Amino acid sequence: MLQEIADGIQKGLSEKTFDGSLKFDCGDDGVVVLADNQASIVDRDTDCTIRISQDNLVKLLTGKLNPMTGVAMGKLKVTGNMGVAMKLGQLLG
């Protein structure tokens, strides 16, 4: 499942650039890392980490979960460089 998500993000990266590094940490399910304009499921240190369930990650990436609402409701937690997290909106938009 996370590999499919990473592949989908990678397709989006082909048309846009993403500066910085970001990790979606889905706990025991694994991670999706955006770094060096690549999306992978290989864990590494990043500028920003978003802790989120796999289900909510899918909702976030498909526009069914607003990032601000997700933070307010505790569905996702952002640590590290918030500027990098804000760039995610441009990538998804």
Disulfide bonds with the S-S distance in Angstrom:
none
